[in-house]
């Protein structure tokens, strides 16, 4: 899972203009977020990927990093990603699921204990300062076990370039507050969405002295840079934070109306949701693992971008079906804009249809892999289709021969 900078507005056309409490001239604009840089001619594929980022809040280039993982790790990584996408983007929940990160001696950051999934931080986002700040915050937490590190990414420009890249052209309309702490083995992280009005709570979290130092400038980008490059080490543990008697427990932190009814979260609400997240009570409703299995087993080692797109559209479509809606305004840390059911290209079969078949049956395997053509069989190594009756003994996709596969697996050669 990528830690990505702050966020999308929930339903731009309905949102009243409000400003950051700390940054001058930050007025939320129509639209949402994803990432920075600029002014180049783009290939069709790149244009399509950037459309996915700004419209839907997912990144088709994930397929590149997933190709480096085992099938088991691909399914685990995608399951986690789809669960987070449902809660934080589609449902626009105030807090995220908990994530854990492992820091290697060489400075690399990984999102799994085996250190095979490296954390992706875009050097183009906010001039590279976000990448620097997140790395520093994680190191600070690792070096100070059990002490909370606060890292805030305010609303404002997603790019610091004069001519932004289209994927970072839209500003971040809400903030993201990250809580990080180390248990001695790994660094745990939860993100909290913060509306501009909710920034008043940050004065109590960070303290006036910190905010004065950070905000000692009249330049908008300079203040944002100060925030994202100066994580704050507190003396509080996560339990201290959750049990603290806050001065204004009913202070608004976040509000959303992406599912048709406005919902607000106060300080007390946020504390309860953080506790729910940490104790496993905060759960997605969509069977993300089933969706992940389908696209991994359908594509072999290399997950196809069209399958990845289908998966994210399936998550959106399932939430629409479950809530009885034909459109949803995406939000959260990686949000997009208003999405209608007609926008979900390729989304056809609801997850519940796949769940009707027992998961140990042959029919289940066929369903999650998609229907195979009668004129092909799947390569036993890469699982991609090979034409039948053509005398083909070497896979045209991965290059393995029947003899080589039998030798590797110590099996008799297939006839």
C-alpha positions as CSV (number, residue, x, y, z in Angstrom):
1,X,0.0,0.0,0.0
2,X,1.3,3.4,-0.9
3,X,1.2,6.2,1.6
4,X,-0.2,9.0,-0.6
5,X,-0.5,12.7,0.2
6,X,-3.7,14.4,1.3
7,X,-6.9,14.3,-0.5
8,X,-9.9,14.7,-2.6
9,X,-12.9,16.7,-1.9
10,X,-16.0,14.6,-1.5
11,X,-18.5,16.2,-3.8
12,X,-16.9,19.3,-5.2
13,X,-20.0,20.9,-6.7
14,X,-21.7,20.9,-3.3
15,X,-18.8,22.0,-1.1
16,X,-18.7,25.5,0.2
17,X,-15.4,27.3,-0.2
18,X,-13.4,27.0,3.0
19,X,-9.8,27.8,3.7
20,X,-7.0,26.1,5.6
21,X,-6.5,27.5,9.1
22,X,-2.8,27.7,8.6
23,X,-2.0,28.4,5.0
24,X,-2.9,31.6,3.2
25,X,-4.9,31.5,-0.1
26,X,-5.8,27.8,0.1
27,X,-9.4,27.7,-1.3
28,X,-10.6,24.3,-2.3
29,X,-11.2,24.1,-6.0
30,X,-13.6,22.0,-8.0
31,X,-12.2,18.6,-8.4
32,X,-9.9,16.3,-6.4
33,X,-6.5,14.9,-6.0
34,X,-3.9,12.7,-7.0
35,X,-0.3,13.6,-8.0
36,X,2.2,16.3,-9.6
37,X,4.4,17.5,-12.7
38,X,4.1,18.7,-16.2
39,X,3.7,20.0,-19.7
40,X,4.6,17.0,-21.9
41,X,3.0,15.2,-24.7
42,X,1.7,11.9,-23.3
43,X,1.1,8.5,-24.8
44,X,-2.4,7.2,-24.9
45,X,-1.5,4.7,-22.2
46,X,-0.2,7.5,-20.0
47,X,-3.2,9.7,-20.6
48,X,-5.5,6.8,-19.7
49,X,-3.5,6.1,-16.5
50,X,-3.7,9.8,-15.5
51,X,-7.4,9.7,-16.1
52,X,-7.6,6.8,-13.7
53,X,-5.7,8.7,-11.1
54,X,-7.7,11.9,-11.3
55,X,-11.1,10.4,-12.0
56,X,-11.1,7.2,-9.9
57,X,-8.1,7.5,-7.6
58,X,-6.3,4.3,-8.6
59,X,-3.0,3.8,-10.4
60,X,-2.7,1.3,-13.3
61,X,1.1,1.4,-13.1
62,X,0.7,-0.7,-9.9
63,X,0.9,-3.6,-12.4
64,X,4.6,-3.0,-12.8
65,X,5.5,-3.4,-9.1
66,X,3.1,-6.3,-8.7
67,X,4.9,-8.3,-11.4
68,X,7.9,-8.6,-9.0
69,X,5.8,-10.5,-6.4
70,X,4.8,-14.1,-5.9
71,X,1.2,-15.0,-6.6
72,X,0.6,-15.2,-2.8
73,X,2.0,-11.8,-2.2
74,X,0.1,-10.3,-5.2
75,X,-3.2,-11.5,-3.8
76,X,-2.3,-10.3,-0.3
77,X,-1.1,-6.9,-1.5
78,X,-4.2,-6.3,-3.8
79,X,-6.6,-7.5,-1.1
80,X,-5.2,-4.9,1.2
81,X,-5.3,-2.2,-1.5
82,X,-8.9,-2.9,-2.5
83,X,-10.0,-2.9,1.2
84,X,-8.4,0.5,1.7
85,X,-9.8,1.8,-1.5
86,X,-13.4,0.8,-0.5
87,X,-13.2,2.4,2.9
88,X,-11.0,5.5,2.4
89,X,-11.9,6.4,-1.2
90,X,-15.3,4.9,-2.2
91,X,-17.0,5.2,1.3
92,X,-14.7,8.2,2.2
93,X,-14.3,7.0,5.8
94,X,-12.5,9.4,8.2
95,X,-9.7,7.0,9.2
96,X,-7.8,4.4,7.2
97,X,-7.1,0.8,8.0
98,X,-3.9,0.3,9.9
99,X,-0.7,-0.2,7.9
100,X,2.7,-1.4,8.9
101,X,6.1,-0.6,7.4
102,X,9.5,-2.2,7.8
103,X,12.7,-0.1,7.4
104,X,15.8,-1.7,6.0
105,X,19.4,-0.7,6.9
106,X,19.9,0.8,3.5
107,X,17.0,3.2,4.0
108,X,14.5,1.4,1.9
109,X,10.9,1.1,3.2
110,X,8.8,-2.0,2.8
111,X,5.1,-2.8,3.4
112,X,5.6,-6.4,4.2
113,X,7.8,-8.3,6.7
114,X,9.6,-10.2,4.0
115,X,10.7,-6.9,2.5
116,X,9.6,-7.7,-1.0
117,X,7.1,-4.9,-1.5
118,X,8.8,-1.6,-1.5
119,X,6.8,1.5,-0.5
120,X,6.2,3.8,-3.5
121,X,6.7,7.5,-2.9
122,X,6.5,9.7,-5.9
123,X,9.4,12.1,-6.1
124,X,7.3,14.4,-8.2
125,X,4.6,14.9,-5.5
126,X,4.9,18.4,-4.0
127,X,8.4,18.9,-5.4
128,X,9.7,15.7,-3.7
129,X,9.2,17.2,-0.2
130,X,6.5,14.7,0.5
131,X,8.8,11.8,-0.2
132,X,11.4,13.3,2.1
133,X,9.0,14.0,4.9
134,X,7.3,10.6,5.0
135,X,10.7,8.9,5.0
136,X,11.9,11.1,7.9
137,X,8.6,10.5,9.8
138,X,9.0,6.7,9.5
139,X,12.6,6.8,10.6
140,X,11.7,9.1,13.5
141,X,9.1,6.6,14.7
142,X,11.4,3.6,14.3
143,X,14.1,5.3,16.4
144,X,11.7,6.2,19.2
145,X,9.6,3.0,19.9
146,X,6.1,3.5,21.3
147,X,6.2,7.3,20.9
148,X,3.7,8.8,18.4
149,X,5.0,10.7,15.5
150,X,2.5,13.2,13.9
151,X,2.9,14.1,10.2
152,X,0.5,16.5,8.6
153,X,0.0,17.1,4.9
154,X,-2.2,20.2,4.4
155,X,-4.6,21.1,1.7
156,X,-3.2,23.1,-1.2
157,X,-1.3,22.6,-4.5
158,X,-0.3,19.0,-5.3
159,X,2.5,20.2,-7.5
160,X,5.1,22.9,-6.9
161,X,5.9,23.2,-10.6
162,X,4.9,26.3,-12.6
163,X,3.2,24.1,-15.1
164,X,1.9,21.0,-13.2
165,X,1.8,17.5,-14.7
166,X,-1.9,16.7,-15.3
167,X,-2.0,14.0,-12.7
168,X,-1.0,16.6,-10.0
169,X,-2.9,19.6,-11.5
170,X,-5.8,19.5,-9.1
171,X,-5.1,20.7,-5.5
172,X,-5.7,18.7,-2.4
173,X,-8.8,20.0,-0.8
174,X,-8.5,18.3,2.5
175,X,-5.6,17.4,4.8
176,X,-4.2,14.1,5.9
177,X,-2.9,13.6,9.4
178,X,-0.7,10.5,9.9
179,X,-0.2,8.8,13.2
180,X,2.9,6.7,13.3
181,X,4.5,4.6,16.1
182,X,6.9,1.7,16.3
183,X,6.3,-1.5,18.3
184,X,10.0,-2.3,18.0
185,X,9.6,-4.5,14.9
186,X,7.7,-2.3,12.5
187,X,6.2,1.2,12.2
188,X,2.4,1.3,12.3
189,X,0.5,4.0,10.6
190,X,-3.1,5.3,10.5
191,X,-4.2,8.3,8.4
192,X,-7.0,10.7,9.3
193,X,-8.9,12.9,6.9
194,X,-9.1,16.5,8.1
195,X,-11.5,19.1,6.7
196,X,-10.2,22.7,6.7
197,X,-12.4,23.4,9.7
198,X,-11.0,20.4,11.5
199,X,-7.5,21.9,11.5
200,X,-8.3,23.7,14.7
201,X,-7.7,20.3,16.4
202,X,-4.1,20.3,15.1
203,X,-3.3,23.2,17.4
204,X,-3.8,20.9,20.4
205,X,-2.1,18.0,18.8
206,X,1.1,19.8,17.6
207,X,1.2,22.7,20.1
208,X,1.3,26.4,19.4
209,X,5.1,26.7,19.3
210,X,5.4,24.1,16.5
211,X,2.6,25.8,14.5
212,X,4.3,29.2,14.8
213,X,7.6,27.8,13.6
214,X,6.0,26.0,10.7
215,X,3.7,28.9,9.7
216,X,6.4,31.6,9.9
217,X,6.0,32.5,6.2
218,X,3.6,34.3,4.0
219,X,4.3,31.9,1.1
220,X,1.7,29.1,0.7
221,X,4.1,26.5,-0.7
222,X,6.8,27.3,1.9
223,X,4.3,26.5,4.7
224,X,3.2,23.3,3.0
225,X,6.8,22.3,2.6
226,X,7.5,23.1,6.3
227,X,4.6,20.9,7.4
228,X,5.5,17.9,5.3
229,X,9.2,17.9,6.0
230,X,9.0,18.4,9.7
231,X,7.2,15.5,11.4
232,X,6.6,16.0,15.1
233,X,7.8,13.5,17.8
234,X,5.4,13.5,20.7
235,X,5.8,12.0,24.2
236,X,2.4,10.3,23.8
237,X,1.9,6.6,23.1
238,X,-1.1,5.5,21.0
239,X,-3.0,4.6,24.1
240,X,-2.2,8.0,25.6
241,X,-3.5,9.6,22.5
242,X,-6.8,7.6,22.5
243,X,-7.4,8.2,26.3
244,X,-6.4,11.8,26.4
245,X,-9.0,14.3,27.7
246,X,-9.1,16.7,24.7
247,X,-10.1,20.3,25.3
248,X,-12.8,20.3,22.7
249,X,-14.0,16.7,22.2
250,X,-16.9,17.8,20.0
251,X,-14.7,19.9,17.7
252,X,-15.5,19.0,14.0
253,X,-12.6,17.1,12.3
254,X,-14.1,15.9,9.0
255,X,-17.3,16.0,7.1
256,X,-18.4,14.1,4.0
257,X,-21.6,13.7,1.9
258,X,-20.3,11.2,-0.8
259,X,-23.0,8.6,-0.1
260,X,-25.9,11.2,-0.3
261,X,-26.2,12.2,3.3
262,X,-23.8,14.5,5.1
263,X,-21.8,12.8,7.9
264,X,-19.6,14.6,10.3
265,X,-16.9,13.3,12.6
266,X,-15.9,15.1,15.8
267,X,-12.7,14.5,17.9
268,X,-14.5,11.8,19.9
269,X,-15.8,10.2,16.8
270,X,-12.3,10.1,15.3
271,X,-10.8,8.5,18.4
272,X,-13.5,5.8,18.4
273,X,-12.8,5.1,14.7
274,X,-9.1,4.9,15.3
275,X,-9.7,2.4,18.1
276,X,-12.1,0.4,15.7
277,X,-9.4,0.4,13.1
278,X,-6.7,-0.9,15.5
279,X,-8.9,-3.6,17.0
280,X,-10.2,-4.9,13.7
281,X,-13.7,-3.6,14.1
282,X,-13.4,-1.4,11.1
283,X,-14.0,-3.8,8.2
284,X,-14.8,-3.4,4.5
285,X,-18.0,-5.0,3.3
286,X,-16.8,-6.1,-0.1
287,X,-15.0,-9.4,-0.6
288,X,-11.7,-7.8,-1.7
289,X,-9.8,-11.1,-1.6
290,X,-12.1,-12.7,-4.1
291,X,-11.6,-9.8,-6.5
292,X,-7.8,-10.0,-6.0
293,X,-7.8,-13.7,-6.7
294,X,-9.7,-13.3,-9.8
295,X,-7.4,-10.9,-11.5
296,X,-4.2,-12.5,-10.3
297,X,-5.2,-16.0,-11.5
298,X,-6.6,-14.6,-14.7
299,X,-3.4,-12.8,-15.7
300,X,-0.6,-15.0,-14.6
301,X,2.6,-13.4,-13.3
302,X,1.9,-10.1,-15.0
303,X,-1.5,-8.7,-14.0
304,X,-3.1,-7.0,-17.0
305,X,-4.1,-3.3,-16.7
306,X,-7.6,-4.0,-17.9
307,X,-8.0,-6.6,-15.1
308,X,-6.7,-4.1,-12.6
309,X,-9.2,-1.5,-13.9
310,X,-12.0,-4.0,-13.7
311,X,-11.1,-4.8,-10.1
312,X,-11.3,-1.2,-8.9
313,X,-14.5,-0.7,-10.9
314,X,-15.9,-3.8,-9.2
315,X,-15.2,-2.3,-5.8
316,X,-17.1,0.9,-6.8
317,X,-19.9,-1.1,-8.4
318,X,-20.4,-3.3,-5.4
319,X,-20.7,-0.3,-3.1
320,X,-23.2,1.3,-5.5
321,X,-25.2,-2.0,-5.5
322,X,-25.1,-2.4,-1.8
323,X,-26.1,1.2,-1.1
324,X,-28.7,1.3,-3.9
325,X,-27.0,4.2,-5.7
326,X,-26.2,5.0,-9.3
327,X,-23.4,7.4,-8.6
328,X,-20.9,8.1,-5.9
329,X,-18.6,11.0,-5.2
330,X,-15.2,9.5,-4.5
331,X,-13.1,11.0,-1.7
332,X,-10.4,9.9,0.8
333,X,-6.7,10.0,0.4
334,X,-6.6,9.0,-3.3
335,X,-10.0,10.2,-4.4
336,X,-11.5,11.2,-7.7
337,X,-14.7,12.9,-8.7
338,X,-18.3,11.9,-9.1
339,X,-18.6,8.4,-10.7
340,X,-21.7,7.1,-12.3
341,X,-22.5,3.4,-12.8
342,X,-22.3,4.0,-16.6
343,X,-18.7,5.0,-16.1
344,X,-17.7,1.6,-14.8
345,X,-16.5,0.1,-18.1
346,X,-16.0,-3.7,-17.9
347,X,-17.8,-4.1,-14.6
348,X,-20.5,-6.7,-15.2
349,X,-20.6,-9.6,-12.7
350,X,-21.3,-8.7,-9.1
351,X,-19.1,-10.3,-6.5
352,X,-22.1,-12.1,-5.0
353,X,-22.5,-14.1,-8.2
354,X,-19.0,-15.5,-7.7
355,X,-19.8,-16.2,-4.0
356,X,-22.8,-18.4,-5.0
357,X,-20.3,-21.1,-6.0
358,X,-18.4,-23.1,-3.2
359,X,-14.8,-22.0,-3.2
360,X,-13.4,-25.5,-3.4
361,X,-15.3,-26.5,-6.5
362,X,-14.0,-26.5,-10.1
363,X,-16.7,-24.0,-11.1
364,X,-15.3,-21.5,-8.5
365,X,-11.9,-21.8,-10.0
366,X,-13.3,-21.2,-13.5
367,X,-15.3,-18.2,-12.3
368,X,-12.4,-16.4,-10.7
369,X,-10.2,-17.1,-13.7
370,X,-12.8,-16.1,-16.2
371,X,-14.1,-18.4,-18.9
372,X,-11.4,-20.2,-20.8
373,X,-11.7,-20.6,-24.5
374,X,-12.3,-24.1,-25.8
375,X,-9.6,-23.5,-28.3
376,X,-6.9,-22.9,-25.7
377,X,-5.3,-24.4,-22.6
378,X,-3.4,-22.6,-19.9
379,X,0.4,-22.8,-19.6
380,X,1.2,-24.6,-16.3
381,X,3.9,-22.1,-15.5
382,X,2.5,-18.6,-16.3
383,X,-1.2,-19.6,-16.6
384,X,-1.6,-17.8,-19.9
385,X,-3.6,-19.3,-22.8
386,X,-1.9,-21.4,-25.5
387,X,-3.7,-22.5,-28.7
388,X,-4.7,-26.2,-28.8
389,X,-4.0,-28.6,-31.6
390,X,-1.1,-26.5,-33.1
391,X,1.7,-28.7,-31.9
392,X,3.0,-25.9,-29.6
393,X,5.5,-27.3,-27.0
394,X,7.0,-24.0,-25.9
395,X,4.8,-21.3,-24.2
396,X,4.7,-18.2,-26.4
397,X,4.3,-16.0,-23.3
398,X,7.0,-17.2,-20.8
399,X,9.1,-19.3,-23.1
400,X,9.1,-22.5,-21.0
401,X,9.0,-25.8,-22.8
402,X,7.2,-29.0,-21.6
403,X,10.5,-30.6,-20.9
404,X,11.8,-27.7,-18.9
405,X,8.6,-27.4,-16.9
406,X,8.8,-31.2,-16.1
407,X,12.4,-30.8,-15.1
408,X,11.8,-27.9,-12.8
409,X,8.8,-29.5,-11.1
410,X,10.2,-33.0,-11.2
411,X,7.1,-34.2,-13.0
412,X,6.7,-36.3,-16.0
413,X,6.4,-34.4,-19.3
414,X,2.9,-33.7,-20.4
415,X,1.8,-35.2,-23.7
